């Protein structure tokens, strides 16, 4: 089984079209996608976690 795709913060910010400051504000409120801390200390996002988070935001606009 292939390892999950891991994304860097700049890749995620570009995909969701959000500034770093806005993202960290959401993260402080516990509203951001889950991060994974790698053994080398770097932070990454699993593609599946980002997709799940995006799907959880799916609410109809009226």
mmCIF file of the C-alpha atoms, coordinates in Angstrom:
data_MODEL
# 
_entry.id   MODEL 
# 
loop_
_atom_site.group_PDB 
_atom_site.id 
_atom_site.type_symbol 
_atom_site.label_atom_id 
_atom_site.label_alt_id 
_atom_site.label_comp_id 
_atom_site.label_asym_id 
_atom_site.label_entity_id 
_atom_site.label_seq_id 
_atom_site.pdbx_PDB_ins_code 
_atom_site.Cartn_x 
_atom_site.Cartn_y 
_atom_site.Cartn_z 
_atom_site.occupancy 
_atom_site.B_iso_or_equiv 
_atom_site.pdbx_formal_charge 
_atom_site.auth_seq_id 
_atom_site.auth_comp_id 
_atom_site.auth_asym_id 
_atom_site.auth_atom_id 
_atom_site.pdbx_PDB_model_num 
ATOM 1  C CA . UNK A 1 1  ? 0.000   0.000  0.000  1.00 0.00 ? 1  UNK A CA 1 
ATOM 2  C CA . UNK A 1 2  ? 1.486   3.403  -0.949 1.00 0.00 ? 2  UNK A CA 1 
ATOM 3  C CA . UNK A 1 3  ? 2.175   5.905  1.804  1.00 0.00 ? 3  UNK A CA 1 
ATOM 4  C CA . UNK A 1 4  ? -0.332  8.743  2.113  1.00 0.00 ? 4  UNK A CA 1 
ATOM 5  C CA . UNK A 1 5  ? 0.367   11.938 0.204  1.00 0.00 ? 5  UNK A CA 1 
ATOM 6  C CA . UNK A 1 6  ? 1.804   14.530 2.578  1.00 0.00 ? 6  UNK A CA 1 
ATOM 7  C CA . UNK A 1 7  ? 1.384   18.231 1.821  1.00 0.00 ? 7  UNK A CA 1 
ATOM 8  C CA . UNK A 1 8  ? 3.393   21.218 3.029  1.00 0.00 ? 8  UNK A CA 1 
ATOM 9  C CA . UNK A 1 9  ? 1.650   24.279 4.467  1.00 0.00 ? 9  UNK A CA 1 
ATOM 10 C CA . UNK A 1 10 ? 2.292   26.479 1.377  1.00 0.00 ? 10 UNK A CA 1 
ATOM 11 C CA . UNK A 1 11 ? 0.659   23.811 -0.817 1.00 0.00 ? 11 UNK A CA 1 
ATOM 12 C CA . UNK A 1 12 ? -2.400  23.700 1.435  1.00 0.00 ? 12 UNK A CA 1 
ATOM 13 C CA . UNK A 1 13 ? -2.652  27.497 1.644  1.00 0.00 ? 13 UNK A CA 1 
ATOM 14 C CA . UNK A 1 14 ? -2.537  27.744 -2.144 1.00 0.00 ? 14 UNK A CA 1 
ATOM 15 C CA . UNK A 1 15 ? -5.195  25.071 -2.554 1.00 0.00 ? 15 UNK A CA 1 
ATOM 16 C CA . UNK A 1 16 ? -7.613  26.608 -0.052 1.00 0.00 ? 16 UNK A CA 1 
ATOM 17 C CA . UNK A 1 17 ? -6.718  30.188 -1.096 1.00 0.00 ? 17 UNK A CA 1 
ATOM 18 C CA . UNK A 1 18 ? -6.015  31.384 2.428  1.00 0.00 ? 18 UNK A CA 1 
ATOM 19 C CA . UNK A 1 19 ? -3.310  33.509 3.998  1.00 0.00 ? 19 UNK A CA 1 
ATOM 20 C CA . UNK A 1 20 ? -0.929  32.021 6.540  1.00 0.00 ? 20 UNK A CA 1 
ATOM 21 C CA . UNK A 1 21 ? -2.268  34.415 9.216  1.00 0.00 ? 21 UNK A CA 1 
ATOM 22 C CA . UNK A 1 22 ? -5.884  33.401 8.564  1.00 0.00 ? 22 UNK A CA 1 
ATOM 23 C CA . UNK A 1 23 ? -4.918  29.738 8.658  1.00 0.00 ? 23 UNK A CA 1 
ATOM 24 C CA . UNK A 1 24 ? -3.111  30.060 11.993 1.00 0.00 ? 24 UNK A CA 1 
ATOM 25 C CA . UNK A 1 25 ? -6.101  31.940 13.391 1.00 0.00 ? 25 UNK A CA 1 
ATOM 26 C CA . UNK A 1 26 ? -8.370  29.042 12.366 1.00 0.00 ? 26 UNK A CA 1 
ATOM 27 C CA . UNK A 1 27 ? -5.876  26.578 13.823 1.00 0.00 ? 27 UNK A CA 1 
ATOM 28 C CA . UNK A 1 28 ? -5.865  28.438 17.154 1.00 0.00 ? 28 UNK A CA 1 
ATOM 29 C CA . UNK A 1 29 ? -9.677  28.061 17.239 1.00 0.00 ? 29 UNK A CA 1 
ATOM 30 C CA . UNK A 1 30 ? -9.388  24.325 16.467 1.00 0.00 ? 30 UNK A CA 1 
ATOM 31 C CA . UNK A 1 31 ? -11.023 24.731 13.055 1.00 0.00 ? 31 UNK A CA 1 
ATOM 32 C CA . UNK A 1 32 ? -8.144  23.773 10.758 1.00 0.00 ? 32 UNK A CA 1 
ATOM 33 C CA . UNK A 1 33 ? -7.316  20.395 9.215  1.00 0.00 ? 33 UNK A CA 1 
ATOM 34 C CA . UNK A 1 34 ? -5.221  18.028 11.275 1.00 0.00 ? 34 UNK A CA 1 
ATOM 35 C CA . UNK A 1 35 ? -1.428  18.350 11.109 1.00 0.00 ? 35 UNK A CA 1 
ATOM 36 C CA . UNK A 1 36 ? 1.095   15.536 11.393 1.00 0.00 ? 36 UNK A CA 1 
ATOM 37 C CA . UNK A 1 37 ? 4.489   16.159 13.020 1.00 0.00 ? 37 UNK A CA 1 
ATOM 38 C CA . UNK A 1 38 ? 7.176   14.149 11.246 1.00 0.00 ? 38 UNK A CA 1 
ATOM 39 C CA . UNK A 1 39 ? 10.184  12.662 13.108 1.00 0.00 ? 39 UNK A CA 1 
ATOM 40 C CA . UNK A 1 40 ? 12.352  15.494 11.741 1.00 0.00 ? 40 UNK A CA 1 
ATOM 41 C CA . UNK A 1 41 ? 9.998   18.063 13.337 1.00 0.00 ? 41 UNK A CA 1 
ATOM 42 C CA . UNK A 1 42 ? 8.419   19.231 10.081 1.00 0.00 ? 42 UNK A CA 1 
ATOM 43 C CA . UNK A 1 43 ? 4.652   19.624 9.936  1.00 0.00 ? 43 UNK A CA 1 
ATOM 44 C CA . UNK A 1 44 ? 2.640   18.089 7.118  1.00 0.00 ? 44 UNK A CA 1 
ATOM 45 C CA . UNK A 1 45 ? -0.971  17.492 6.177  1.00 0.00 ? 45 UNK A CA 1 
ATOM 46 C CA . UNK A 1 46 ? -2.224  14.155 4.952  1.00 0.00 ? 46 UNK A CA 1 
ATOM 47 C CA . UNK A 1 47 ? -4.099  14.572 1.675  1.00 0.00 ? 47 UNK A CA 1 
ATOM 48 C CA . UNK A 1 48 ? -6.936  12.486 3.128  1.00 0.00 ? 48 UNK A CA 1 
ATOM 49 C CA . UNK A 1 49 ? -7.188  14.698 6.252  1.00 0.00 ? 49 UNK A CA 1 
ATOM 50 C CA . UNK A 1 50 ? -7.351  17.831 4.094  1.00 0.00 ? 50 UNK A CA 1 
ATOM 51 C CA . UNK A 1 51 ? -10.021 16.285 1.863  1.00 0.00 ? 51 UNK A CA 1 
ATOM 52 C CA . UNK A 1 52 ? -12.058 15.202 4.912  1.00 0.00 ? 52 UNK A CA 1 
ATOM 53 C CA . UNK A 1 53 ? -11.792 18.700 6.389  1.00 0.00 ? 53 UNK A CA 1 
ATOM 54 C CA . UNK A 1 54 ? -12.863 20.325 3.112  1.00 0.00 ? 54 UNK A CA 1 
ATOM 55 C CA . UNK A 1 55 ? -15.821 17.940 2.847  1.00 0.00 ? 55 UNK A CA 1 
ATOM 56 C CA . UNK A 1 56 ? -16.869 18.791 6.400  1.00 0.00 ? 56 UNK A CA 1 
ATOM 57 C CA . UNK A 1 57 ? -17.201 22.433 5.320  1.00 0.00 ? 57 UNK A CA 1 
ATOM 58 C CA . UNK A 1 58 ? -19.645 21.478 2.595  1.00 0.00 ? 58 UNK A CA 1 
ATOM 59 C CA . UNK A 1 59 ? -22.783 23.371 3.581  1.00 0.00 ? 59 UNK A CA 1 
ATOM 60 C CA . UNK A 1 60 ? -25.395 24.667 1.178  1.00 0.00 ? 60 UNK A CA 1 
ATOM 61 C CA . UNK A 1 61 ? -25.386 28.405 0.508  1.00 0.00 ? 61 UNK A CA 1 
ATOM 62 C CA . UNK A 1 62 ? -28.843 29.954 0.275  1.00 0.00 ? 62 UNK A CA 1 
# 
